[in-house]
Amino acid sequence: MSMKYVKQKGLLVRFSPLVFYPDGQNAIMTPPVNDEEREICMAVSVGVMRDGDAWNSCMLEDGHVLESLAFESAASALAYVERVCVDYPELSLAISLESETPFLALSAISDQHLESISIGTDDALDEQQAHELLIAVRNINLHSFLMPSIKYLPGVPVYRKLLRATLGTSNDVCAVAALLYRVREREATWPEIHFLCVRVGDQRRSIQVVEEGQIVNGIAASTQLVVQEELQSFYEQALWEGLTQDMAGLMAIHHIEDIVVLGKYQDALSEHFADKYQVYLFPANEADMVGREAALGAAIIAEGLYLPGLASEVVERLHIREAIA
């Protein structure tokens, strides 16, 4: 892969209402824009991701990171969103709940539908706050979207969706979107983009199989928190052996040799597997924050839903608009 940096130029537009495909065509479509609309203001998009009990955000302007922030609660994340929606009333916004959700335009669904969305937690307060955030965002921003999880992506064959309880959450989709964007910036072509994307966090681990820029398979599981210090080494051994088995199986099935590691523990992953595999770190730019790749990817998707360029390519490659229930 060439490492040359390619800068994209784009402008924000005033958005028309969402356009839905006719019956029988399973997708949500955002309308094309004309040259006159492009001249209204600079391109701004925001991605917001839930990460366990915390939340992260990323703001892009014309494809470049303006800020990346962390929040301790859904309430503080919502306060931030309310502020930026006042500052940028025409921005596009994508939310990833780290759960099993389809692609949804928030403006098109009711309170009851939003309240029925599960965020995959046993904490009733967390669930309630997440629902309140979705409803509030829908009411203040007409261009807000809920990001899909792996099982809703058309690029994953139906039979693979039956193999496991979960292939990966919406955060995994967004993290891969960020990775695809950064790789394409460095002039890799879509037919060249084959790798395993490996993420390990405090509460979840996942492996996504990417072929020609599309997610085609995945494995995801919870990471157990260990309170007893004397048991930590056993859980670490279980984590490494589980990852090794999962990676070996996916590499054998898909004949992929390259592994890209990202997230909070990317350095540990790289060090552990470097002697066995071709391991690469996430190709971050200077403003990218380790562990917040999903927030970056959500912002990229939010931009790509409306504007042409690399972000739009990523949206099309992952079939985001078609990732509906």
The 8 nearest C-alpha neighbors of each residue, nearest first, counted from 0:
[[1, 187, 2, 186, 185, 191, 182, 188],
 [0, 2, 3, 185, 186, 187, 4, 182],
 [3, 1, 185, 4, 0, 186, 184, 182],
 [2, 4, 185, 1, 5, 186, 184, 0],
 [5, 3, 185, 184, 2, 6, 186, 1],
 [4, 6, 184, 185, 3, 7, 186, 183],
 [7, 5, 4, 8, 184, 62, 63, 61],
 [6, 8, 5, 9, 308, 62, 309, 61],
 [7, 9, 61, 6, 10, 62, 308, 42],
 [10, 8, 61, 42, 7, 11, 306, 307],
 [11, 9, 42, 41, 37, 61, 12, 40],
 [42, 10, 12, 41, 40, 37, 43, 39],
 [13, 11, 37, 36, 14, 39, 10, 40],
 [12, 14, 89, 36, 15, 11, 39, 37],
 [15, 13, 12, 16, 89, 142, 305, 30],
 [14, 16, 17, 13, 30, 29, 18, 32],
 [17, 15, 18, 14, 29, 30, 141, 142],
 [18, 16, 29, 15, 19, 28, 30, 27],
 [17, 19, 28, 29, 30, 16, 20, 27],
 [20, 18, 27, 28, 21, 17, 26, 29],
 [19, 21, 24, 26, 27, 22, 28, 18],
 [22, 20, 24, 23, 19, 25, 26, 18],
 [23, 21, 24, 20, 25, 19, 26, 27],
 [22, 24, 25, 21, 20, 26, 19, 27],
 [25, 23, 22, 20, 21, 26, 321, 19],
 [24, 26, 321, 23, 20, 323, 27, 22],
 [27, 25, 321, 320, 24, 20, 28, 323],
 [26, 28, 19, 320, 20, 321, 18, 29],
 [27, 29, 18, 19, 26, 320, 30, 17],
 [28, 30, 17, 18, 305, 304, 31, 27],
 [29, 31, 18, 28, 32, 17, 15, 305],
 [32, 30, 29, 33, 305, 306, 307, 15],
 [33, 31, 36, 30, 34, 37, 12, 305],
 [32, 34, 36, 35, 37, 31, 12, 38],
 [33, 35, 37, 36, 32, 38, 12, 10],
 [34, 36, 37, 33, 38, 39, 32, 12],
 [37, 35, 12, 38, 34, 33, 39, 13],
 [38, 36, 12, 34, 10, 35, 39, 11],
 [37, 39, 36, 35, 40, 10, 34, 12],
 [38, 40, 37, 36, 12, 11, 13, 41],
 [41, 39, 11, 38, 10, 42, 12, 37],
 [40, 42, 10, 11, 43, 61, 60, 39],
 [11, 43, 41, 10, 61, 60, 9, 40],
 [44, 42, 60, 90, 59, 41, 11, 61],
 [43, 45, 91, 59, 90, 298, 302, 58],
 [46, 44, 58, 298, 92, 57, 59, 91],
 [45, 47, 298, 297, 93, 294, 57, 56],
 [48, 46, 56, 94, 294, 55, 95, 93],
 [49, 47, 95, 294, 55, 54, 94, 96],
 [48, 50, 54, 96, 97, 53, 51, 95],
 [51, 49, 53, 54, 52, 48, 97, 55],
 [50, 52, 53, 49, 202, 54, 97, 201],
 [51, 53, 50, 72, 54, 71, 49, 125],
 [54, 52, 71, 50, 51, 72, 70, 49],
 [55, 53, 49, 70, 50, 48, 69, 71],
 [56, 54, 69, 48, 68, 47, 70, 294],
 [57, 55, 47, 68, 294, 46, 67, 48],
 [56, 58, 67, 46, 294, 295, 45, 66],
 [59, 57, 45, 66, 65, 44, 64, 67],
 [60, 58, 64, 63, 44, 43, 62, 65],
 [59, 61, 43, 42, 63, 62, 65, 64],
 [60, 62, 42, 9, 63, 8, 59, 10],
 [61, 63, 60, 59, 64, 7, 299, 8],
 [64, 62, 59, 60, 61, 65, 58, 286],
 [63, 65, 59, 66, 58, 286, 60, 62],
 [66, 64, 58, 59, 63, 60, 67, 57],
 [67, 65, 58, 64, 57, 68, 59, 286],
 [66, 68, 57, 56, 58, 288, 69, 65],
 [67, 69, 56, 55, 66, 57, 70, 54],
 [68, 70, 55, 54, 56, 71, 67, 53],
 [71, 69, 54, 72, 76, 53, 55, 75],
 [70, 72, 53, 54, 75, 69, 52, 73],
 [73, 71, 74, 75, 53, 70, 54, 76],
 [72, 74, 76, 75, 128, 77, 129, 54],
 [75, 73, 77, 72, 76, 78, 128, 132],
 [74, 76, 78, 77, 72, 73, 70, 79],
 [77, 75, 73, 79, 74, 78, 70, 80],
 [76, 78, 80, 74, 79, 75, 132, 73],
 [79, 77, 75, 81, 76, 80, 74, 82],
 [78, 80, 82, 76, 77, 81, 83, 75],
 [81, 79, 77, 83, 82, 78, 84, 76],
 [82, 80, 78, 84, 79, 83, 77, 85],
 [81, 83, 79, 85, 80, 84, 78, 86],
 [82, 84, 86, 80, 85, 81, 87, 79],
 [85, 83, 88, 87, 81, 86, 82, 80],
 [84, 86, 82, 83, 88, 87, 81, 80],
 [85, 87, 83, 84, 88, 82, 81, 89],
 [88, 86, 84, 89, 90, 85, 83, 43],
 [89, 87, 84, 85, 90, 86, 140, 83],
 [90, 88, 87, 13, 91, 14, 12, 84],
 [91, 89, 44, 43, 87, 88, 92, 84],
 [92, 90, 44, 142, 301, 143, 45, 302],
 [91, 93, 143, 45, 301, 44, 46, 142],
 [94, 92, 144, 46, 301, 297, 143, 145],
 [95, 93, 47, 145, 48, 146, 46, 144],
 [94, 96, 48, 146, 169, 97, 170, 145],
 [95, 97, 49, 98, 48, 118, 94, 169],
 [98, 96, 170, 169, 168, 95, 49, 50],
 [97, 99, 168, 118, 96, 119, 169, 100],
 [100, 98, 148, 168, 169, 101, 147, 97],
 [99, 101, 147, 148, 98, 102, 169, 146],
 [102, 100, 147, 323, 324, 322, 151, 103],
 [103, 101, 147, 146, 323, 322, 145, 100],
 [104, 102, 145, 144, 105, 101, 146, 323],
 [103, 105, 144, 106, 107, 143, 145, 102],
 [106, 104, 137, 107, 144, 108, 143, 103],
 [105, 107, 137, 104, 141, 108, 143, 142],
 [106, 108, 105, 104, 109, 103, 17, 137],
 [109, 107, 105, 106, 112, 110, 113, 104],
 [108, 110, 112, 111, 113, 107, 106, 105],
 [109, 111, 113, 112, 114, 134, 108, 115],
 [112, 110, 114, 109, 113, 115, 108, 116],
 [111, 113, 115, 109, 110, 114, 108, 116],
 [112, 114, 110, 115, 111, 116, 109, 130],
 [113, 115, 111, 112, 116, 130, 110, 117],
 [114, 116, 112, 113, 111, 117, 130, 110],
 [117, 115, 113, 114, 118, 112, 100, 130],
 [118, 116, 119, 115, 98, 126, 99, 120],
 [117, 119, 98, 120, 96, 126, 116, 97],
 [120, 118, 117, 98, 121, 99, 97, 126],
 [119, 121, 122, 118, 126, 125, 123, 117],
 [120, 122, 123, 119, 126, 125, 124, 118],
 [121, 123, 125, 120, 124, 126, 127, 119],
 [124, 122, 126, 125, 127, 121, 120, 128],
 [123, 125, 127, 126, 122, 128, 129, 121],
 [126, 124, 128, 122, 127, 123, 129, 52],
 [127, 125, 123, 129, 124, 128, 130, 118],
 [126, 128, 124, 130, 129, 125, 123, 131],
 [129, 127, 131, 125, 130, 126, 73, 124],
 [128, 130, 132, 126, 131, 127, 125, 73],
 [131, 129, 133, 127, 132, 128, 114, 134],
 [130, 132, 128, 134, 129, 133, 135, 127],
 [131, 133, 129, 135, 130, 134, 77, 136],
 [134, 132, 130, 136, 135, 131, 137, 129],
 [133, 135, 137, 131, 136, 132, 130, 138],
 [134, 136, 138, 132, 137, 133, 131, 139],
 [137, 135, 133, 139, 138, 134, 140, 132],
 [136, 138, 134, 105, 135, 106, 140, 139],
 [137, 139, 135, 136, 140, 134, 141, 106],
 [140, 138, 136, 137, 135, 141, 84, 81],
 [141, 139, 137, 142, 136, 138, 143, 84],
 [142, 140, 106, 143, 137, 139, 138, 105],
 [141, 143, 91, 140, 92, 144, 90, 106],
 [144, 142, 92, 93, 105, 141, 91, 140],
 [143, 145, 104, 93, 105, 103, 94, 92],
 [144, 146, 103, 94, 102, 93, 95, 104],
 [145, 147, 102, 95, 169, 94, 144, 93],
 [148, 146, 101, 102, 169, 100, 322, 151],
 [147, 149, 169, 168, 99, 100, 150, 151],
 [148, 150, 167, 151, 152, 166, 168, 172],
 [151, 149, 152, 148, 160, 166, 155, 165],
 [150, 152, 322, 149, 101, 148, 323, 153],
 [151, 153, 322, 154, 149, 150, 155, 318],
 [154, 152, 155, 322, 151, 318, 321, 156],
 [153, 155, 152, 215, 214, 156, 213, 317],
 [154, 156, 215, 153, 152, 216, 157, 214],
 [157, 155, 159, 158, 154, 160, 215, 153],
 [156, 158, 160, 159, 155, 161, 153, 150],
 [157, 159, 161, 160, 156, 162, 155, 163],
 [160, 158, 162, 161, 157, 156, 155, 216],
 [159, 161, 157, 158, 162, 150, 163, 156],
 [162, 160, 159, 158, 163, 157, 164, 165],
 [161, 163, 159, 160, 158, 164, 165, 166],
 [164, 162, 165, 161, 166, 160, 159, 218],
 [163, 165, 166, 162, 161, 160, 219, 220],
 [164, 166, 163, 167, 219, 218, 150, 220],
 [165, 167, 217, 218, 219, 149, 150, 163],
 [168, 166, 219, 149, 165, 171, 148, 218],
 [169, 167, 148, 98, 170, 97, 171, 99],
 [168, 170, 148, 147, 172, 97, 171, 95],
 [171, 169, 97, 173, 168, 293, 172, 95],
 [170, 172, 174, 169, 168, 173, 167, 175],
 [173, 171, 169, 175, 170, 174, 148, 176],
 [172, 174, 296, 293, 176, 170, 297, 175],
 [173, 175, 293, 171, 292, 177, 176, 296],
 [174, 176, 178, 172, 177, 173, 179, 171],
 [177, 175, 173, 296, 179, 174, 178, 180],
 [178, 176, 296, 180, 174, 175, 179, 295],
 [177, 179, 175, 181, 176, 180, 182, 174],
 [180, 178, 182, 176, 177, 181, 183, 175],
 [179, 181, 177, 183, 178, 182, 184, 176],
 [180, 182, 184, 178, 183, 179, 282, 177],
 [183, 181, 179, 185, 184, 180, 187, 178],
 [182, 184, 186, 187, 185, 180, 181, 179],
 [185, 183, 5, 181, 186, 182, 4, 180],
 [184, 186, 2, 3, 4, 183, 182, 1],
 [187, 185, 183, 184, 1, 188, 3, 182],
 [186, 188, 183, 0, 185, 182, 191, 1],
 [189, 187, 191, 190, 186, 183, 192, 211],
 [188, 190, 211, 191, 192, 212, 187, 183],
 [191, 189, 211, 188, 192, 212, 193, 210],
 [192, 190, 189, 188, 193, 211, 187, 0],
 [191, 193, 211, 189, 212, 190, 210, 194],
 [194, 192, 210, 209, 211, 191, 255, 212],
 [195, 193, 257, 209, 258, 255, 208, 196],
 [194, 196, 258, 208, 207, 259, 209, 197],
 [195, 197, 259, 207, 206, 260, 258, 194],
 [196, 198, 206, 260, 205, 259, 195, 261],
 [199, 197, 205, 261, 204, 262, 260, 206],
 [200, 198, 204, 203, 264, 262, 205, 197],
 [201, 199, 203, 202, 204, 263, 198, 262],
 [200, 202, 203, 222, 199, 224, 223, 204],
 [201, 203, 222, 200, 221, 223, 51, 224],
 [204, 202, 221, 222, 200, 220, 199, 201],
 [203, 205, 199, 198, 220, 219, 200, 221],
 [204, 206, 219, 198, 218, 197, 220, 167],
 [205, 207, 197, 218, 217, 196, 219, 195],
 [206, 208, 217, 196, 195, 216, 209, 205],
 [209, 207, 195, 216, 214, 217, 215, 194],
 [208, 210, 214, 213, 193, 194, 212, 215],
 [211, 209, 193, 213, 212, 192, 214, 208],
 [212, 210, 190, 192, 189, 213, 193, 191],
 [211, 213, 210, 192, 189, 209, 316, 179],
 [214, 212, 209, 210, 317, 211, 316, 215],
 [213, 215, 209, 208, 216, 154, 210, 155],
 [214, 216, 155, 154, 208, 213, 209, 210],
 [217, 215, 208, 155, 214, 207, 159, 166],
 [216, 218, 207, 166, 206, 208, 167, 219],
 [217, 219, 166, 206, 205, 167, 207, 165],
 [220, 218, 205, 167, 166, 204, 165, 206],
 [221, 219, 204, 203, 205, 222, 218, 165],
 [220, 222, 203, 202, 223, 204, 219, 205],
 [223, 221, 202, 203, 204, 224, 220, 201],
 [222, 224, 221, 225, 202, 234, 201, 203],
 [223, 225, 222, 226, 202, 201, 234, 231],
 [226, 224, 227, 231, 223, 230, 228, 234],
 [225, 227, 228, 224, 231, 230, 229, 223],
 [228, 226, 229, 230, 225, 231, 224, 232],
 [227, 229, 231, 230, 226, 225, 232, 233],
 [228, 230, 227, 231, 232, 233, 226, 225],
 [231, 229, 228, 233, 227, 232, 234, 225],
 [230, 232, 234, 228, 233, 229, 225, 235],
 [231, 233, 235, 234, 230, 236, 229, 228],
 [234, 232, 236, 235, 231, 230, 237, 229],
 [233, 235, 237, 231, 236, 232, 238, 230],
 [236, 234, 238, 232, 237, 233, 231, 239],
 [235, 237, 233, 239, 234, 238, 240, 232],
 [236, 238, 234, 240, 235, 239, 241, 233],
 [239, 237, 235, 241, 236, 240, 234, 242],
 [238, 240, 242, 236, 241, 237, 243, 235],
 [241, 239, 243, 237, 242, 238, 236, 244],
 [240, 242, 238, 244, 243, 239, 237, 245],
 [241, 243, 245, 239, 240, 244, 246, 238],
 [244, 242, 240, 246, 241, 245, 247, 239],
 [245, 243, 247, 241, 242, 246, 240, 248],
 [246, 244, 242, 248, 247, 243, 241, 249],
 [245, 247, 249, 243, 248, 244, 242, 250],
 [246, 248, 250, 244, 245, 249, 243, 251],
 [247, 249, 251, 245, 246, 250, 244, 252],
 [250, 248, 252, 246, 251, 247, 253, 245],
 [249, 251, 255, 247, 254, 253, 248, 252],
 [250, 252, 248, 254, 249, 253, 247, 255],
 [253, 251, 249, 250, 254, 248, 255, 247],
 [252, 254, 250, 255, 251, 249, 208, 210],
 [255, 253, 250, 251, 252, 256, 249, 193],
 [254, 256, 250, 253, 194, 257, 193, 195],
 [255, 257, 277, 254, 258, 250, 194, 276],
 [258, 256, 194, 277, 255, 278, 195, 259],
 [257, 259, 195, 278, 194, 277, 196, 279],
 [258, 260, 279, 196, 280, 278, 195, 197],
 [261, 259, 197, 280, 265, 196, 198, 281],
 [262, 260, 265, 281, 198, 280, 197, 259],
 [261, 263, 290, 265, 264, 198, 289, 199],
 [262, 264, 290, 265, 289, 200, 261, 199],
 [265, 263, 267, 266, 262, 199, 268, 200],
 [264, 266, 261, 268, 260, 262, 267, 263],
 [265, 267, 269, 268, 264, 270, 280, 263],
 [268, 266, 270, 264, 269, 265, 271, 272],
 [269, 267, 265, 271, 266, 270, 272, 264],
 [268, 270, 266, 267, 272, 271, 273, 265],
 [271, 269, 267, 273, 268, 272, 266, 274],
 [270, 272, 268, 269, 273, 267, 274, 239],
 [271, 273, 275, 269, 274, 270, 276, 268],
 [274, 272, 270, 275, 269, 276, 278, 271],
 [275, 273, 272, 276, 271, 270, 277, 278],
 [276, 274, 272, 273, 277, 271, 278, 243],
 [277, 275, 273, 278, 272, 274, 256, 257],
 [276, 278, 257, 258, 273, 256, 279, 275],
 [277, 279, 258, 273, 276, 259, 269, 257],
 [280, 278, 259, 258, 260, 281, 277, 269],
 [281, 279, 260, 259, 282, 261, 265, 278],
 [280, 282, 261, 283, 260, 259, 279, 178],
 [283, 281, 280, 181, 284, 182, 178, 279],
 [284, 282, 281, 287, 285, 181, 286, 288],
 [283, 285, 287, 286, 282, 181, 288, 64],
 [284, 286, 287, 283, 288, 64, 282, 63],
 [285, 287, 284, 64, 288, 283, 66, 65],
 [288, 286, 284, 285, 283, 289, 64, 292],
 [289, 287, 291, 290, 286, 67, 292, 283],
 [290, 288, 291, 262, 263, 287, 292, 261],
 [289, 291, 262, 263, 292, 288, 261, 293],
 [292, 290, 294, 293, 289, 288, 295, 55],
 [291, 293, 295, 174, 294, 290, 296, 177],
 [292, 294, 174, 173, 296, 170, 295, 291],
 [295, 293, 46, 297, 48, 47, 56, 57],
 [296, 294, 292, 298, 293, 57, 297, 177],
 [295, 297, 177, 173, 293, 299, 176, 298],
 [296, 298, 46, 294, 300, 173, 93, 299],
 [299, 297, 46, 45, 301, 295, 296, 300],
 [300, 298, 296, 302, 297, 301, 310, 303],
 [299, 301, 303, 297, 302, 298, 314, 304],
 [302, 300, 298, 93, 299, 91, 304, 92],
 [303, 301, 299, 300, 304, 44, 305, 306],
 [311, 302, 304, 310, 300, 306, 305, 301],
 [303, 305, 301, 302, 300, 311, 306, 29],
 [306, 304, 303, 302, 29, 307, 31, 30],
 [305, 307, 303, 302, 304, 311, 308, 9],
 [308, 306, 311, 303, 305, 309, 310, 9],
 [309, 307, 311, 310, 312, 306, 7, 303],
 [308, 310, 312, 311, 313, 180, 307, 7],
 [311, 309, 303, 313, 312, 299, 308, 300],
 [303, 310, 312, 314, 307, 308, 313, 309],
 [311, 313, 309, 315, 310, 314, 316, 308],
 [312, 314, 316, 310, 311, 315, 317, 176],
 [315, 313, 311, 317, 312, 319, 316, 303],
 [316, 314, 318, 312, 313, 317, 311, 319],
 [317, 315, 313, 318, 314, 213, 312, 212],
 [316, 318, 319, 314, 213, 315, 313, 214],
 [319, 317, 315, 321, 316, 320, 314, 322],
 [318, 320, 322, 317, 321, 314, 315, 102],
 [321, 319, 27, 26, 322, 318, 28, 102],
 [320, 322, 26, 318, 319, 323, 25, 27],
 [323, 321, 151, 152, 319, 102, 320, 101],
 [324, 322, 101, 102, 321, 151, 26, 103],
 [323, 101, 151, 322, 102, 100, 25, 321]]
